[in-house]
Amino acid sequence: MVSLIKSRWDTHFGGILLVCVIAAAATFLSEHYGAPAMLFALLIGMAFHFLYDDQKFTPGLEFSAKTLLRFGVGLLGLRLSIGDVESVGLGAVGAVVGFVMATLACGAVLSFLFGRKLAFGLLAGGSVAICGASAALAIASVLPAKDDREQDTLFVVIGVTALSTIAMIAYPILFGALGMSDLESGFLIGATIHDVAQVVGAGYSISEEAGVIATFVKMVRVALLPVVMIVVMASFRGAQSQKITLPWFLVMFVALAILTNTGLVPQVITDAIATLSGWCLVIAISALGVKTSLATILRVKPSYGIILVAETLFLLAIAVAFVMSFGF
């Protein structure tokens, strides 16, 4: 057991050390220049993309961008109070469910209009509606096997990751220009940005309140992944044998949110875990930056790119329209 742990540590050490240094640099710059640490982490990480294919760094980078990210998001549940949920309201949560289903339907319609198959429309729509690359991989697992399925999935993953990265930077600026409050901006970020990592990065780049609300709203979308997978499976009866499970970080988030609202967790522990969660997320965003290749993003097929962009703008439009019509 000890030798196994040492072997895994040696394999992951280089990548983890790299992103920890980037995260520390991003935090230092944020404290001295006022810009969001998440944004610095992303940009500095992108400058080190040339190290991503080096096997000394790849395992640690993958661990940081996936497992560490999800662990950090799970810990955020300890910071979600009943007051935060009440500030959003059940109506807004219901609206998020509506956004997800409408975006999924939009994907199906766009695939028809652009001469693509229904499977691609549901794959793209589900990834935009739920949680980006993770949803794309989950939905692809319940689609009927086809020769080009892996390639379609790859393009969707690349496309939604690119759009999420752009949205992480652009949406806080857009919502600020529209005069949205921190609560409204947090809701919109959680309701519209695809990947969990970019939701956290964009939300906390505005404020802690916006970050907590964005994460909560995003968890509502993630919780709908099994529902969307069942819808997809029902559309293709040949894939009915697939097992569907909730993401572990969603279960962790909900469990800790319930625990913290019992009042049994001392404030000192909550503060310590909040600090740990913050570092996990900055490190994960640093790893995401190192993984981001602008050249790969530019290789997305035009028709695929158009569909993904159209779905993204559709989701953004209905979410903004909801907030501007009903507010908080």
C-alpha positions as a printed NumPy array, in Angstrom:
array([[  0.   ,   0.   ,   0.   ],
       [  2.771,   2.436,   0.929],
       [  4.645,   1.67 ,  -2.277],
       [  1.465,   2.203,  -4.309],
       [  0.83 ,   5.574,  -2.698],
       [  4.457,   6.594,  -3.265],
       [  4.27 ,   5.505,  -6.898],
       [  1.096,   7.535,  -7.515],
       [  2.562,  10.527,  -5.7  ],
       [  5.734,  10.401,  -7.81 ],
       [  3.605,  10.212, -10.963],
       [  1.417,  13.163, -10.026],
       [  3.956,  15.329,  -8.21 ],
       [  5.25 ,  17.328, -11.193],
       [  1.841,  18.447, -12.455],
       [  0.493,  19.216,  -8.995],
       [  3.579,  21.254,  -8.096],
       [  3.286,  23.228, -11.354],
       [ -0.334,  24.235, -10.795],
       [  0.263,  24.977,  -7.11 ],
       [  2.981,  27.464,  -8.112],
       [  0.654,  28.997, -10.731],
       [ -2.155,  29.229,  -8.157],
       [  0.17 ,  30.907,  -5.646],
       [  1.319,  33.396,  -8.278],
       [ -2.294,  34.104,  -9.308],
       [ -3.3  ,  34.68 ,  -5.678],
       [ -0.331,  37.014,  -5.125],
       [ -1.199,  39.041,  -8.232],
       [ -4.864,  39.167,  -7.252],
       [ -4.059,  40.479,  -3.775],
       [ -1.729,  43.181,  -5.129],
       [ -3.544,  44.27 ,  -8.301],
       [ -7.203,  43.655,  -7.487],
       [ -8.092,  41.427, -10.454],
       [ -9.75 ,  38.024,  -9.839],
       [ -7.368,  35.213,  -8.858],
       [ -9.334,  32.786, -11.052],
       [ -8.675,  34.908, -14.128],
       [ -4.952,  35.196, -13.369],
       [ -4.806,  31.433, -12.793],
       [ -6.447,  30.721, -16.144],
       [ -4.246,  33.103, -18.134],
       [ -0.968,  32.093, -16.466],
       [ -1.914,  28.439, -16.904],
       [ -2.52 ,  28.917, -20.631],
       [  1.008,  30.284, -20.955],
       [  2.305,  26.89 , -19.771],
       [  0.214,  24.778, -22.152],
       [  3.396,  23.521, -23.828],
       [  3.997,  21.372, -20.718],
       [  0.667,  19.566, -20.942],
       [  1.905,  16.781, -23.238],
       [  4.953,  16.134, -21.065],
       [  4.256,  12.908, -19.146],
       [  6.024,  14.338, -16.097],
       [  3.15 ,  16.815, -15.76 ],
       [  0.078,  15.28 , -17.447],
       [ -1.139,  12.945, -14.625],
       [ -0.939,  15.691, -12.006],
       [ -2.661,  18.181, -14.302],
       [ -5.505,  15.759, -15.021],
       [ -5.916,  15.035, -11.308],
       [ -5.996,  18.747, -10.463],
       [ -8.394,  19.716, -13.257],
       [-10.868,  16.911, -12.516],
       [-10.667,  15.258,  -9.096],
       [ -9.369,  18.282,  -7.172],
       [-11.887,  20.546,  -8.893],
       [-14.806,  18.301,  -7.989],
       [-13.558,  17.944,  -4.42 ],
       [-13.355,  21.733,  -4.113],
       [-16.862,  22.138,  -5.53 ],
       [-18.173,  19.498,  -3.128],
       [-16.673,  21.416,  -0.187],
       [-18.568,  24.538,  -1.276],
       [-21.726,  22.893,   0.04 ],
       [-20.536,  23.774,   3.542],
       [-20.855,  27.45 ,   2.608],
       [-24.418,  27.273,   1.304],
       [-26.976,  28.517,   3.813],
       [-30.749,  28.28 ,   3.751],
       [-30.726,  32.049,   3.306],
       [-28.807,  31.658,   0.051],
       [-31.398,  29.214,  -1.269],
       [-34.268,  31.441,  -0.154],
       [-32.63 ,  34.439,  -1.836],
       [-32.787,  32.599,  -5.16 ],
       [-36.282,  31.2  ,  -4.597],
       [-38.067,  28.067,  -5.765],
       [-39.375,  29.919,  -8.811],
       [-35.831,  30.555,  -9.998],
       [-34.891,  26.914,  -9.394],
       [-37.913,  25.888, -11.47 ],
       [-36.792,  28.292, -14.172],
       [-33.376,  26.598, -14.267],
       [-35.105,  23.272, -14.907],
       [-37.006,  24.941, -17.739],
       [-33.779,  26.388, -19.166],
       [-32.204,  22.925, -19.261],
       [-35.124,  21.27 , -21.042],
       [-35.522,  24.167, -23.487],
       [-31.814,  24.046, -24.374],
       [-31.986,  20.293, -24.918],
       [-34.926,  20.806, -27.286],
       [-33.036,  23.632, -29.005],
       [-30.171,  21.225, -29.701],
       [-32.53 ,  18.744, -31.335],
       [-34.088,  21.45 , -33.524],
       [-30.743,  22.919, -34.576],
       [-29.361,  19.496, -35.482],
       [-32.339,  19.036, -37.804],
       [-31.915,  22.485, -39.367],
       [-28.199,  21.907, -40.007],
       [-28.683,  18.412, -41.378],
       [-27.181,  16.65 , -38.382],
       [-28.597,  13.584, -36.665],
       [-30.767,  13.756, -33.556],
       [-28.014,  12.071, -31.522],
       [-25.637,  14.972, -32.148],
       [-28.327,  17.501, -31.27 ],
       [-29.04 ,  15.811, -27.937],
       [-25.319,  15.425, -27.254],
       [-24.634,  19.102, -27.925],
       [-27.822,  20.347, -26.264],
       [-27.234,  18.258, -23.155],
       [-23.636,  19.4  , -22.799],
       [-24.634,  23.071, -23.046],
       [-27.657,  22.637, -20.78 ],
       [-26.024,  20.627, -17.982],
       [-22.286,  20.732, -17.318],
       [-20.269,  20.941, -20.514],
       [-17.628,  18.318, -21.194],
       [-18.679,  16.061, -18.296],
       [-22.272,  15.952, -19.545],
       [-21.089,  15.309, -23.112],
       [-19.141,  12.246, -21.987],
       [-22.025,  10.994, -19.837],
       [-24.617,  11.438, -22.588],
       [-22.334,   9.847, -25.187],
       [-22.172,   6.757, -22.976],
       [-25.924,   6.145, -23.383],
       [-26.128,   6.886, -27.118],
       [-26.154,   3.993, -29.614],
       [-22.636,   3.033, -30.75 ],
       [-21.644,   4.592, -34.092],
       [-18.344,   4.863, -35.946],
       [-18.301,   8.669, -35.699],
       [-19.659,   8.927, -32.127],
       [-16.23 ,   9.378, -30.542],
       [-15.321,  12.115, -33.018],
       [-18.629,  13.93 , -32.425],
       [-18.085,  13.712, -28.679],
       [-14.554,  15.08 , -29.018],
       [-15.729,  18.079, -31.022],
       [-18.498,  18.818, -28.53 ],
       [-16.055,  18.58 , -25.612],
       [-13.622,  20.932, -27.354],
       [-16.386,  23.333, -28.343],
       [-18.117,  23.622, -24.963],
       [-14.785,  23.923, -23.17 ],
       [-13.8  ,  26.784, -25.468],
       [-17.142,  28.533, -25.027],
       [-17.023,  28.046, -21.255],
       [-13.58 ,  29.615, -21.109],
       [-14.754,  32.601, -23.149],
       [-17.9  ,  32.914, -21.029],
       [-15.889,  32.799, -17.801],
       [-14.173,  36.009, -18.866],
       [-16.97 ,  37.719, -20.817],
       [-20.122,  37.035, -18.783],
       [-19.112,  38.864, -15.575],
       [-18.336,  41.907, -17.712],
       [-21.632,  41.563, -19.608],
       [-23.763,  41.185, -16.494],
       [-22.004,  44.126, -14.856],
       [-22.73 ,  46.241, -17.935],
       [-26.401,  45.225, -17.708],
       [-26.509,  46.508, -14.13 ],
       [-27.083,  43.107, -12.533],
       [-26.601,  42.749,  -8.777],
       [-24.185,  40.168,  -7.366],
       [-27.133,  37.848,  -6.664],
       [-28.502,  38.202, -10.195],
       [-25.057,  37.81 , -11.755],
       [-24.391,  34.694,  -9.669],
       [-27.707,  33.187, -10.741],
       [-27.018,  33.93 , -14.416],
       [-23.489,  32.541, -14.293],
       [-24.697,  29.335, -12.652],
       [-27.563,  29.049, -15.132],
       [-25.64 ,  29.716, -18.346],
       [-21.948,  28.746, -18.242],
       [-21.326,  25.143, -19.269],
       [-18.504,  23.652, -17.186],
       [-18.438,  23.621, -13.382],
       [-14.883,  24.973, -13.237],
       [-15.7  ,  28.076, -15.255],
       [-18.895,  28.691, -13.281],
       [-16.889,  28.77 , -10.062],
       [-14.184,  30.926, -11.626],
       [-16.637,  33.461, -13.068],
       [-18.812,  33.586,  -9.947],
       [-15.977,  34.204,  -7.513],
       [-14.432,  36.757,  -9.883],
       [-17.459,  38.938,  -9.053],
       [-17.834,  38.3  ,  -5.318],
       [-18.13 ,  35.531,  -2.75 ],
       [-21.924,  35.901,  -2.741],
       [-22.056,  35.553,  -6.512],
       [-19.732,  32.548,  -6.341],
       [-21.858,  30.691,  -3.787],
       [-25.112,  31.364,  -5.668],
       [-23.533,  30.443,  -9.019],
       [-22.309,  27.148,  -7.577],
       [-25.708,  26.327,  -6.076],
       [-27.532,  27.039,  -9.343],
       [-24.951,  25.006, -11.239],
       [-25.517,  22.075,  -8.872],
       [-29.22 ,  22.234,  -9.737],
       [-28.268,  21.823, -13.395],
       [-25.845,  19.001, -12.617],
       [-28.567,  17.228, -10.625],
       [-30.646,  17.095, -13.807],
       [-28.001,  15.058, -15.651],
       [-29.638,  11.691, -14.828],
       [-32.994,  13.064, -16.052],
       [-31.475,  14.203, -19.353],
       [-29.699,  10.855, -19.752],
       [-33.037,   9.068, -19.294],
       [-34.599,  11.332, -21.943],
       [-31.761,  10.499, -24.333],
       [-32.05 ,   6.786, -23.586],
       [-35.802,   6.938, -24.219],
       [-35.067,   8.453, -27.631],
       [-32.756,   5.541, -28.501],
       [-34.248,   2.392, -27.027],
       [-31.175,   0.326, -27.863],
       [-29.179,   1.929, -25.007],
       [-31.556,   1.073, -22.159],
       [-29.107,  -1.112, -20.224],
       [-26.798,   1.719, -19.165],
       [-26.519,   2.474, -15.441],
       [-27.137,   6.059, -14.342],
       [-25.616,   7.497, -11.165],
       [-25.366,  10.929,  -9.568],
       [-21.928,  12.603,  -9.667],
       [-20.173,  12.059,  -6.309],
       [-19.302,  15.734,  -5.912],
       [-22.995,  16.643,  -6.214],
       [-23.846,  14.194,  -3.417],
       [-21.001,  15.649,  -1.333],
       [-22.187,  19.228,  -1.996],
       [-25.758,  18.452,  -0.902],
       [-24.665,  16.454,   2.164],
       [-22.373,  19.236,   3.406],
       [-25.022,  21.885,   2.699],
       [-27.475,  19.96 ,   4.888],
       [-24.824,  19.481,   7.586],
       [-23.845,  23.146,   7.771],
       [-27.479,  24.237,   8.134],
       [-27.928,  22.03 ,  11.215],
       [-25.671,  24.418,  13.114],
       [-23.452,  21.563,  14.296],
       [-20.333,  22.662,  12.416],
       [-18.155,  25.169,  14.337],
       [-17.389,  28.395,  12.49 ],
       [-13.638,  27.787,  12.739],
       [-14.031,  24.528,  10.81 ],
       [-16.259,  26.17 ,   8.225],
       [-13.674,  28.927,   7.713],
       [-10.828,  26.411,   7.389],
       [-12.735,  24.334,   4.845],
       [-13.685,  27.49 ,   2.933],
       [ -9.975,  28.335,   2.648],
       [ -9.161,  24.775,   1.557],
       [-11.968,  24.838,  -1.017],
       [-10.739,  28.167,  -2.384],
       [ -7.232,  26.841,  -2.891],
       [ -8.533,  23.642,  -4.502],
       [-10.518,  25.715,  -6.991],
       [ -7.697,  28.123,  -7.87 ],
       [ -5.353,  25.167,  -8.374],
       [ -7.961,  23.419, -10.533],
       [ -8.474,  26.521, -12.681],
       [ -4.692,  26.762, -13.092],
       [ -4.675,  23.173, -14.365],
       [ -7.563,  23.954, -16.684],
       [ -5.529,  26.829, -18.104],
       [ -2.529,  24.572, -18.758],
       [ -4.85 ,  22.118, -20.538],
       [ -6.382,  24.821, -22.747],
       [ -5.035,  24.885, -26.295],
       [ -6.122,  27.754, -28.513],
       [ -4.965,  25.823, -31.583],
       [ -7.228,  22.872, -30.718],
       [-10.168,  25.187, -30.144],
       [ -9.786,  26.58 , -33.657],
       [-10.082,  23.092, -35.187],
       [-13.776,  22.706, -34.272],
       [-15.912,  22.025, -37.378],
       [-17.826,  25.166, -38.463],
       [-21.268,  23.529, -38.393],
       [-20.595,  22.045, -34.947],
       [-19.339,  25.392, -33.752],
       [-22.424,  27.195, -35.057],
       [-24.771,  24.784, -33.3  ],
       [-22.907,  25.068, -29.989],
       [-22.702,  28.868, -30.199],
       [-26.396,  29.12 , -31.088],
       [-27.353,  26.909, -28.134],
       [-25.117,  28.92 , -25.822],
       [-26.672,  32.217, -26.933],
       [-30.158,  30.708, -26.659],
       [-29.512,  29.658, -23.049],
       [-28.001,  33.06 , -22.243],
       [-30.941,  34.906, -23.828],
       [-33.7  ,  33.044, -21.974],
       [-31.848,  33.307, -18.659],
       [-31.236,  37.05 , -19.01 ],
       [-34.841,  37.559, -20.137],
       [-36.051,  35.74 , -17.013],
       [-33.943,  37.852, -14.652],
       [-34.856,  41.125, -16.364],
       [-38.552,  40.203, -16.332],
       [-38.862,  38.852, -12.805],
       [-35.676,  39.892, -10.964],
       [-34.888,  38.744,  -7.41 ]])
